[in-house]
Amino acid sequence: MIMPREKREIQKEDIMPLDVYTEKRRELRKSIVDYKKNRRVALGPYATFYFESYETMLAQYRNAIHEKEVMSNLRMSICVQSFNT
């Protein structure tokens, strides 16, 4: 996952289907954690800079979509349960 030097924006085509992401999530998250280790600069004991890139932003976006879907499914399940009781 190397970002070209020119500005790259996340496009709809960059987002993998939710079922594919869910299946590969653990592997993708491990990969991005390793990638981010080289993008961190400590400024003493109380401050750290993280330099974001296309890859890190895409990972955050994918995870946000995943979490939103999980919460949506949970809310739906709670609504169904409360309706049926």
ROFI-778546 format. One line per 3 residues: for each residue x, y, z of N, C-alpha, C, O. Coordinates in steps of 0.1 Angstrom, whole numbers. Example, Ala and Ser with C-alpha at 12.3 -4.5 7.8 and 13.67 -1.06 7.14 Angstrom:
BEGIN
132,-57,78,123,-45,78,132,-33,78,142,-33,85 ~ 128,-22,71,137,-11,71,129,0,79,134,11,80
END
This chain:
BEGIN
8,-12,0,0,0,0,9,12,0,12,18,11 ~ 13,17,-12,21,29,-13,13,40,-20,7,37,-30 ~ 13,52,-14,5,63,-20,14,70,-30,26,73,-26
9,73,-42,18,81,-51,20,95,-45,12,99,-37 ~ 30,102,-50,33,115,-45,22,125,-48,20,134,-40 ~ 14,124,-59,4,133,-61,-8,131,-52,-9,120,-46
-16,141,-50,-27,139,-40,-37,128,-45,-41,128,-57 ~ -40,120,-36,-50,109,-40,-62,110,-30,-60,110,-18 ~ -73,110,-36,-85,110,-28,-92,97,-28,-92,90,-38
-99,94,-17,-107,81,-17,-119,82,-26,-126,92,-26 ~ -120,72,-34,-131,72,-44,-140,60,-39,-137,51,-32 ~ -153,60,-44,-162,50,-41,-157,36,-45,-159,26,-38
-149,35,-56,-144,23,-61,-133,17,-51,-130,5,-52 ~ -128,26,-43,-117,21,-33,-123,14,-21,-116,7,-14 ~ -136,15,-19,-143,9,-8,-147,-6,-12,-155,-8,-21
-141,-15,-5,-145,-29,-7,-159,-32,-1,-163,-26,8 ~ -166,-42,-7,-179,-46,-1,-177,-50,13,-167,-55,17 ~ -188,-47,21,-187,-49,35,-184,-63,39,-177,-66,48
-190,-73,32,-188,-87,35,-173,-91,33,-168,-99,40 ~ -167,-85,22,-153,-88,20,-144,-81,30,-135,-88,35 ~ -147,-69,34,-140,-62,45,-141,-70,58,-131,-72,65
-153,-74,61,-155,-81,74,-147,-94,74,-141,-98,84 ~ -146,-101,63,-138,-113,62,-123,-110,63,-116,-118,69 ~ -118,-99,58,-104,-96,58,-100,-86,69,-88,-82,69
-109,-82,77,-107,-71,86,-95,-73,95,-87,-64,97 ~ -94,-84,101,-82,-86,111,-69,-85,103,-60,-78,109 ~ -68,-91,92,-55,-90,84,-53,-75,80,-41,-71,81
-63,-68,75,-61,-54,71,-57,-45,82,-49,-37,81 ~ -63,-47,94,-60,-39,106,-46,-41,110,-39,-32,114 ~ -41,-54,110,-28,-57,114,-18,-50,104,-8,-44,108
-21,-50,92,-13,-44,81,-12,-29,83,-1,-23,82 ~ -23,-23,86,-23,-8,88,-16,-4,101,-10,7,101 ~ -17,-12,111,-10,-9,124,5,-9,121,12,0,126
10,-19,114,24,-20,111,28,-8,102,39,-3,104 ~ 20,-5,92,23,6,83,24,20,91,32,28,88 ~ 15,22,101,14,34,108,26,36,118,29,47,122
32,25,122,44,26,131,55,35,125,61,42,133 ~ 56,35,112,66,44,106,61,58,103,69,66,97 ~ 49,61,107,43,74,104,41,82,117,33,92,117
48,78,128,46,84,141,59,90,145,70,85,144 ~ 57,103,150,69,110,156,65,115,170,56,123,172 ~ 73,110,180,71,114,193,77,128,196,89,130,192
70,137,203,75,150,206,76,151,221,69,159,228 ~ 84,143,227,85,142,241,75,132,247,69,125,240 ~ 73,133,260,65,122,267,50,125,265,42,116,268
45,137,261,31,140,261,25,142,247,13,145,246 ~ 33,142,237,27,145,224,33,136,213,45,133,213 ~ 25,132,204,29,124,192,22,129,180,9,131,180
29,130,169,23,133,156,21,121,148,30,112,148 ~ 10,119,142,7,108,132,6,115,119,-3,124,117 ~ 13,111,109,12,116,95,3,107,88,6,95,85
-9,112,84,-19,104,77,-15,103,62,-8,112,57 ~ -21,93,56,-19,91,42,-32,86,36,-41,83,43 ~ -32,84,23,-43,77,17,-46,64,23,-58,61,26
-36,56,26,-38,43,32,-44,44,46,-53,36,49 ~ -39,53,54,-44,53,68,-59,59,68,-67,54,76 ~ -61,69,59,-75,74,59,-85,64,53,-96,63,58
-81,56,43,-89,46,37,-92,35,48,-104,31,49 ~ -82,32,56,-84,22,67,-94,27,77,-103,20,81 ~ -93,40,80,-103,46,90,-117,46,84,-127,43,91
-118,49,72,-131,50,65,-137,36,64,-149,35,67 ~ -130,26,60,-135,13,60,-140,8,73,-150,2,74 ~ -132,11,83,-136,7,97,-148,14,102,-157,8,108
-149,27,98,-161,34,102,-174,28,96,-184,27,102 ~ -173,25,83,-184,19,76,-188,5,83,-199,2,85 ~ -178,-2,86,-180,-15,93,-187,-13,106,-197,-20,109
-182,-4,114,-187,-2,128,-202,4,126,-210,0,134 ~ -204,12,117,-218,18,115,-227,6,111,-239,6,116 ~ -223,-3,103,-232,-14,99,-234,-23,111,-245,-28,113
-224,-26,119,-225,-34,131,-236,-28,140,-244,-35,146 ~ -234,-15,143,-244,-8,152,-258,-8,146,-267,-9,153 ~ -259,-6,133,-272,-6,127,-279,-20,128,-291,-20,131
-271,-30,126,-277,-44,128,-281,-46,143,-291,-52,146 ~ -272,-41,152,-276,-42,166,-288,-35,170,-297,-40,177 ~ -290,-23,165,-302,-15,167,-314,-22,162,-325,-23,168
-313,-27,150,-324,-35,143,-328,-47,152,-340,-49,154 ~ -318,-54,157,-320,-66,165,-327,-62,178,-337,-69,182 ~ -323,-51,184,-330,-46,197,-344,-42,194,-353,-45,202
-346,-35,183,-360,-31,179,-369,-43,177,-380,-43,182 ~ -364,-53,170,-372,-65,167,-375,-72,181,-386,-76,183 ~ -365,-73,189,-367,-80,202,-377,-72,210,-386,-79,216
-376,-59,211,-386,-52,219,-400,-52,213,-410,-52,220 ~ -401,-53,200,-414,-54,193,-420,-67,197,-432,-68,198 ~ -412,-78,197,-417,-91,199,-419,-95,214,-424,-106,217
-416,-86,223,-418,-89,237,-431,-83,243,-434,-84,254
END
